[in-house]
Amino acid sequence: MTEHPVMTQFRIEQGRSGIVHLVFDCPGRTMNVFSEAAIADIGTFAAWLTDADVPGVVIRSGKDNAFCAGADLTELGVAYDMIVAAPERRRFDLAYDHFFPLSRALRALETSGKPVVAAIAGLALGGGCELALAAHHRVLVDDPRIGLGLPESLVGLLPGAGGTQRLPRLIGIEAALPILMEGARLSGQVALDTGLVGTLVAAGEEIEAAEAWVLANPASSQPWDGRNWQPAELCDVHATISIVRDRVLQQTQGHYPAPLAILDCIELGLPQAFDAAIRTEMAIFAQLIQREEPRNMIATMFLAKTEYERLRRKGELPPALEQLVAIATSAIAAEDRDTIGPAGFGGGGQSIRRRSENGYWIDTEFGREARTAIDRIDAAIVADLHLPPEYHSIADYAVVVGAGYPAYLGGPYARLKRAKVQ
């Protein structure tokens, strides 16, 4: 047996007939996340696997609560700060070089020449779903609480490790769009029927089923690596994506760049060979990660949401939050909807255009009236309640969810804090 590689977030265990199990089990964490250390482990394992004398691999979780919950968003915030602190001319290269290693590692895994199966007995979200998509086969436990999803758009980002390329190639554009654009999760029979997974089993049967598939399919490769695979026709992809892009732009007025960036990944990537397509995806991701919207949405819709839910479960939410949501609702309703816009504070007087100099999506510029209306709303929300600073982030989350304050701005407290810094 080839000597096993040294890893910190994964470990190797022995299965039957020489099959190795790559077990995702982040030490010191209750849930698996894709940290920089985990990404390095995947690259190390994929390099080892190419020459290893093993019949194949089963990827599974060592946790009993999930396969993988996605990226380490704390590390993501640190990376964002590093990128935007650099001179503007260097930011793209910094972002590309920092985030592409996971995509490269997953590509090495699926082209290792060995069959790779993901045995999924818990939620596989974000990077966890992308890891599963890089396997040649997915075995899923039939439980409505267990499924796969790519929720990056909900925090202003896109799946940057091949998710926008593997998913539509696997299940088709139309079936992929709700997962990519809306954060939909597929479980059970629906996941099987769409082709997202290949085998559905009862709990406790996933490892045996995964090992059986490895032994029955010794010469596995991805469909898009087959000799007969034909990339999608550019005109066909454009026709489908153009309709969706127009609808998204009408709904969002260009305020949320992530859905538009995802559509560009699909439109520009699917007509290409896969290795070129994942580089196109990363080029778009490297532009997107530099923007304020993902930073605002990660802070509010993930980090603040997590803290809000923690305090709610303990019964420790400040009573003032309910009053704050009521104030925010009234302040938003008091403004002219033609001025602030139905899609999130940017109706009258705004300019919508595609920024050719540094983006693949539509940008919106506020008119003066819209900016003044936002300022009035923020002032009304924070004026009457002296909420302690430690509650400002959860107040932003409460106002976004409860009053319809646009998530891409991060919330009134976050916006006013940015204004003071500037």
Steps between C-alpha positions, in 0.01 A plus 500: 500500500632844406585712804213730584538877465506721810181703540345704781130535412451164331621155590528176307334182616503159340188362336436162347700359209770766533264797454606803699261728685579870496332611823424871542526565873621848597658477847364731766188584299146377534454524123724455198586817307735569213787689655832570331638195681221279362562630149869417533406149618288436190789605277741277693264203483427544129872507420551183707201322348627521143785257569350312795443126471133513600184404308315819589379744762190556711470853636293526816460711811635418844229721654150380570333833421610585145723408209633857475334834576701701247780753524665637812347848473730643764797416279305637206466834679873509567568428133261778396681749723835389355377543143338843537797630701725438200547749215209471261720379213603195708162399641386274218818292503497478879138380503552254215815348648349479850174329408588283199685224695175325601381491141839369391499235775152376414598481135804291594275272706256429219779443245710276725411190301334337803123474564389746767161473675347738753294329773272775627327447833464866597459842342750572224494876443722742314851359476368173639262472208779594259715223648216255444451624143867430429442133589406266219193375688294617795321274748242686707316393813125529445405753768332839439748659741794384285572653165728701276497873433705797383381795712785739409265743322318556832815666636585687180746250352510218244625141526862553397637145504331380183143506629366722222657263246448149636140542612346616168711250309369227728128585526440769236474877523133525592526250786824661621375860513286475819795340682751755376282812510265441793690266728256212448594166658418165345434194711374145458313400189516847348880496514497155339248591230692811394823304474673690777566170678529154355393277789245549780528280808371465852709632786793271578519356148691783332854368553424151372326647195789738434760224523295277271492776237877548522563130443251485212641806321880475499548730199298804601512851360268796491257529207662829395836325471371233262602492136141538384419797723394808306503842666173689487431718199566865581183623329284249691647594837470870419134467409418331831714727718384825337142437605602425857737798514225739392272363770768527769583855398133597515469348848823635647569817300861389490556534875597136549795414274533134603203360302615688191857379548372141531312536173816631333694199632248268339477691173874546456605166650273231360609545135864444605701192586485439874853610591446833329152534650614476862755772432227721356294431812791600723564816300141606566525398866819704537312809381196431715688445826644852480158663529326624813178302451648159591676647801176663618290190441744260668509726806122532520348190343743250646708627793230723651232241424701237686532725805131599480391136498734419789352777715146409394545139612627622837216752534750786513396716206465865609131600518580817304548298180127462446452874536795563270346286225173693534685831470687375194181376336334837550803694379523296179125525439512878543729544201381532143539157344570665165802659664644212700386231257321169558823302470694657782550874518587605150201589293473858378806680375722193488727394219533135401780395270746224433841601629739402227805610693487250787200274501288239327169622641265796522577779743259749649577855600266679738351829397519783751136460605547130568815561707320764704209260560737229624665748736160598640403135554828422677469807722143412596597142590787585732372829645243389757672198651840506664589140430835391648770445232520126572145466363547708183578205273201293610287815471613526136395140443164555669429808289599325176282197570215671683466834321630435152814711531723390206759242598759624252541818711562290811252683722464856635759468776757349264435768240533787749819345637648490150403862446687603818811310395496663159 
